[in-house]
């Protein structure tokens, strides 16, 4: 499968950067077609400009129907796989229906634990620390209409230490996210992971 990637991110875009670095190194055979954010101040937009990738910002303040504009932009740039990387909005049905089994998200825990509405950022890591879990990690899953409920494609586990704080756990999970996302894309391209099962 030829990977024409469209990225949606709301903040720094460190996972986007990790994927772009792997494309540049030649370890991932993909094309970064477009970066879209809902936050006009997101660093990921600067990242895209610096890498000569088209960037857009669509939100309720500047666009009447953001999801419509997102879908139109993804189509215009011939995206065939959408990568959510810290995108803080629930995608509308029109985008999900237009890209069945072609929207990936990364979550900073071992789903199905510690997922769902409101479970993002440090909230996830606080939940892990407050649980009896002895490990955490990152999960790549397909996107559906419900937060964090789509089919799990890949996971990377790390130990949870008794000395962990939400911040230290977040830092260690983020490092494995950067590895897992590109590896999952490589596995999709090689047919190891079949998105249409």
C-alpha positions in Angstrom: 0.0 0.0 0.0 1.4 3.4 -1.0 1.1 5.6 2.0 -0.1 9.2 1.4 -0.3 10.5 4.9 -2.5 13.3 6.2 -1.7 14.4 9.8 -4.1 15.9 12.3 -2.5 17.3 15.4 -3.4 20.0 18.0 -0.1 20.8 19.7 3.6 20.1 19.3 3.3 17.2 16.9 6.3 15.2 18.3 4.8 12.0 16.8 4.4 13.8 13.5 8.0 14.8 13.6 9.2 11.3 14.4 7.3 9.9 11.4 8.7 12.7 9.2 12.2 11.9 10.4 11.7 8.3 9.4 10.5 9.3 6.0 13.5 11.5 5.5 15.9 8.7 6.6 14.2 6.3 4.1 13.2 3.8 6.8 9.5 4.6 6.1 8.4 4.7 2.5 5.6 7.3 2.7 4.7 10.8 1.5 3.6 13.5 4.0 0.8 15.2 2.0 -0.7 17.6 4.5 -0.8 18.7 8.2 -4.0 20.0 9.7 -4.6 21.4 13.1 -7.5 22.9 15.0 -5.1 25.2 16.9 -3.7 28.2 15.0 -0.8 28.4 17.6 0.2 24.7 17.3 3.9 24.1 16.8 3.0 21.3 14.4 2.1 24.0 11.8 5.5 25.5 12.1 7.0 22.0 11.8 5.1 21.5 8.5 6.1 24.8 7.1 9.8 24.1 7.9 9.5 20.7 6.1 7.7 22.2 3.1 4.4 20.4 3.8 1.1 22.1 3.2 -0.5 23.2 6.5 -4.0 24.3 7.4 -5.9 25.3 10.5 -9.6 24.6 10.7 -11.7 25.2 13.8 -15.1 26.6 14.8 -13.8 30.1 15.0 -12.4 30.3 11.5 -14.6 27.8 9.6 -18.3 27.2 9.5 -18.0 23.4 9.1 -14.5 22.3 10.2 -15.0 18.6 9.4 -16.2 19.5 5.9 -13.1 21.5 5.3 -10.8 18.8 6.7 -12.4 16.2 4.5 -12.2 18.5 1.4 -8.5 19.2 2.2 -7.6 15.5 2.7 -9.2 14.7 -0.6 -7.5 17.5 -2.4 -4.1 16.3 -1.2 -4.9 12.7 -2.2 -4.5 11.4 1.4 -5.2 7.6 1.8 -4.2 7.2 5.5 -5.0 9.7 8.2 -2.7 9.9 11.2 -4.1 11.4 14.4 -1.2 12.6 16.6 -2.5 14.4 19.6 -5.6 15.7 17.8 -7.9 16.9 20.5 -11.2 16.8 18.6 -13.6 13.9 18.0 -13.8 13.4 14.2 -17.2 13.6 12.6 -18.9 10.7 11.0 -18.4 12.2 7.5 -14.7 11.9 7.8 -14.8 8.4 9.4 -17.2 7.2 6.7 -15.0 8.6 3.9 -11.9 6.8 5.3 -13.2 3.5 6.7 -10.3 1.6 8.5 -7.9 4.3 7.2 -7.7 6.6 10.3 -5.1 5.8 13.0 -4.7 7.2 16.5 -2.1 6.8 19.1 -3.1 6.6 22.8 -0.7 6.8 25.7 -1.8 3.7 27.6 -2.5 0.0 26.9 -6.0 0.1 25.7 -8.7 -0.9 26.5 -7.5 0.4 29.9 -7.5 4.1 30.6 -9.2 5.2 27.4 -12.4 7.1 26.5 -13.6 10.7 26.8 -11.5 12.9 28.9 -8.6 10.4 29.0 -5.7 12.3 27.3 -2.4 13.7 28.4 -1.5 13.6 32.0 -5.0 12.3 32.9 -4.1 9.0 31.4 -0.8 8.7 33.3 -2.5 9.7 36.6 -5.0 6.9 36.0 -2.3 4.4 35.4 -0.4 5.4 38.6 -3.6 5.3 40.6 -4.3 1.8 39.4 -2.7 -1.5 40.3 -1.1 -1.7 36.8 2.5 -2.8 36.7 3.0 -1.7 33.1 1.9 1.0 30.7 2.7 1.8 27.1 1.2 3.1 23.9 -1.5 1.8 21.6 -2.2 2.4 17.9 -5.8 1.8 17.0 -8.3 2.5 14.3 -10.6 5.4 14.8 -14.4 5.0 15.2 -17.1 7.4 16.4 -16.3 6.5 20.0 -13.1 7.6 21.7 -10.4 4.9 21.9 -12.8 2.0 20.9 -11.5 1.1 17.5 -9.6 -2.1 16.7 -6.1 -2.3 18.3 -3.4 -2.6 15.7 -0.2 -2.5 17.8 1.0 -1.9 21.4 4.4 -1.2 23.0 4.6 -2.1 26.7 6.9 -0.5 29.3 7.1 -1.1 33.0 5.4 1.2 35.4 7.8 2.0 38.3 6.7 2.6 41.8 8.7 5.9 41.7 6.9 7.1 38.6 5.0 10.4 38.6 2.6 11.2 35.8 5.3 13.4 34.2 8.0 10.7 34.3 5.6 8.1 33.0 4.5 10.4 30.2 8.0 11.0 29.1 8.9 7.3 28.9 5.6 6.5 27.1 6.2 9.4 24.6 9.6 7.9 23.6 7.9 4.5 22.7 5.1 6.3 20.9 7.7 7.8 18.5 9.0 4.2 17.7 5.6 2.5 17.6 3.8 4.9 15.1 6.5 4.5 12.4 6.8 0.8 13.0 3.1 0.3 12.7 3.1 2.3 9.4 5.9 0.1 8.1 3.9 -3.0 9.1 0.8 -1.7 7.2 2.9 -1.1 4.1 4.4 -4.5 4.2 1.1 -6.3 4.8 1.9 -7.4 8.3 -1.1 -5.4 9.5 -4.2 -5.6 7.4 -6.4 -2.6 8.0 -9.4 -4.1 6.3 -9.9 -7.2 8.5 
